[in-house]
Amino acid sequence: MSREEIIKNLDTQDLENQNDIEELYQSINLRPKNLLEYVGQKSVVNSLQTAMKAAKNRKEPLEHVLFHGPPGLGKTTLAHVIATESGYKIIHTSGPSLERPADMVGLLSNLNFGDVLFIDEIHRISKGVEEYMYSAMEDFKVDFITGSGTFAKTLSFPLQRFTLVGATTRAGMLSSPLRDRFGLTYHVDYYSHEELSHVIKRSSELLGIKITEEGSYEIANRSRGTPRIANRLLRRVRDYSEVHEKGNIDKNISQKALESEGVDELGLDRLDREYLKTLLVNYKGGPAGIEALAATINEESQTLIDVVEPFLLKIGFVVRTPSGRKATEKAYSYLNISNKKSDQAQLF
C-alpha cells in the first residue's frame, strides 16, 4: 500500500502536522524500499540485481518474474522493490479477484510501458483468465473472437511491454504453460535467526523501539523463520513493554511478553501444540488423515495445511506419508509425551 493510500484511509484530524503523518506512515509500512534495505534471500536478491541491471542497460522492462514459497517471506515486498528500482508503476491485484477474462483484459489494456503487474496467489486465477495471459505475456497482445459461425473473426489488441510478477504459495498448482512463460523463477525460503534479528532491528528503528541484541534475537528465535511473524511479535513485545516494563526491550522482557502471547521458545503457538498433542495422543502418533485431524481440533483442514504444517514439517516434528501425517521422536520429546509404540518395540 502506498503512502497516499494509507494516509487517505486515516483520520488525520488529531495529527498536528505533516511530520506526524509521516511518522504514522513509517510505523505502519515496514517494507524495504530497495534491494539494499532488503534482508535475506541473498541468492534471489543477487540474481534480481543482475537481471534488473541488464534490463535497464537494454532500456527494456524486466522479464516476467514468479516468486513461490511459504507466506510471509517477502514475495510481495520483492514485487514492490522491482517496481521501485526499475522506476515504473506497480498495479497490485490477486488471483481470486480475476474471475472473468474481461477483468484481466481491462488491467492489461491500461498498463503503460514498463509497468509492473503484480498478481498475488496467482495459482487461484480461473482457467479462462489464464488462457488470455499466454499471448499477453509472450507476444504482448490479446486476441478477441467476434461474431460466430462463418462470421467469426479474430481481432488482435496490442499491449505495451510490461512485467508480470506472480506470487504463489503453491507453485505445483500452476499449469505448465503459465509457469513456463516466466523468465525468472525464484523460491523464497525461511529466514535464519541471524537474518530475522536484522529484520527486527531494522523494524524497531522505524517504529522507534529501543531493543537490545539479545532481545531481538529472542524474538527472532520464536518467529518461525518468517519476517511477517517477526514484525508482528515485535509489536506485541512493544505493547507488553510499554504496559508492564520500563526501559529497553531485553531478552527477559521478550521472553515474558511472548510467553504471555502463548508463543514458546520454538515459535509454536496454541494451535501448533494442539495439532501435535492431537496427533500424539488421540492418534498415537499417526498416521492420521488431515481431515480427521481437522475434525478433532475443530479447525479448517486448509488452515492446518497452509498455516500449521509447513513449519512443523520444516523442524522435523511431523512427516507426511501416503497413509497420513506421522509424528517424529522429536515431537514426543519436545512435548514430553511417552512414545508407547517405540517403548513396545524396544521390548521386543
C-alpha positions, 0 to 999 in steps of 0.5 A: 500500500502506498503512502497516499493510500494509507494516509487517505484511509486515516483520520488525520484530524488529531495529527498536528502536522505533516511530520506526524503523518509521516511518522504514522506512515513509517510505523505502519509500512515496514517494507524495504524500499530497495534491494539494499534495505532488503534482508535475506534471500541473498541468492534471489536478491543477487540474481534480481540485481543482475537481471534488473541491471541488464534490463535497464542497460537494454532500456527494456522492462524486466522479464516476467518474474514468479516468486513461490514459497511459504507466506510471509517471506517477502514475495510481495515486498520483492514485487514492490522493490522491482517496481521501485528500482526499475522506476515504473508503476506497480498495479497490485491485484490477486488471483481470486479477484480475476474471475472473468477474462474481461477483468484481466483484459481491462488491467492489461489494456491500461498498463503503460510501458514498463509497468509492473503487474503484480498478481498475488496467489496467482495459482487461484486465477480461473482457467479462462483468465489464464488462457488470455495471459499466454499471448499477453505475456509472450507476444504482448497482445490479446486476441478477441473472437467476434461474431460466430459461425462463418462470421467469426473473426479474430481481432488482435489488441496490442499491449505495451511491454510490461512485467508480470510478477506472480506470487504463489504459495503453491507453485505445483498448482500452476499449469505448465504453460503459465509457469513456463512463460516466466523468465525468472523463477525464484523460491523464497525460503525461511529466514535464519535467526541471524537474518530475522534479528536484522529484520527486527532491528531494522523494524524497531528503528522505524517504529522507534523501539529501543531493543537490545541484541539479545532481545531481538534475537529472542524474538527472532528465535520464536518467529518461525523463520518468517519476517511477517511473524517477526514484525508482528511479535515485535509489536506485541513485545512493544505493547507488553513493554510499554504496559508492564516494563520500563526501559529497553526491550531485553531478552527477559522482557521478550521472553515474558511478553511472548510467553504471555502471547502463548508463543514458546521458545520454538515459535509454536503457538496454541494451535501448533501444540494442539495439532501435535498433542492431537496427533500424539495422543488421540492418534498415537502418533499417526498416521492420521488423515488431515481431515480427521485431524481437522475434525478433532481440533475443530479447525479448517483442514486448509488452515492446518495445511497452509498455516500449521504444517509447513513449519512443523514439517520444516523442524522435523516434528511431523512427516507426511506419508501416503497413509497420513501425517506421522509424528517424529521422536522429536515431537514426543520429546519436545512435548514430553509425551511417552512414545508407547509404540517405540517403548513396545518395540524396544521390548521386543 
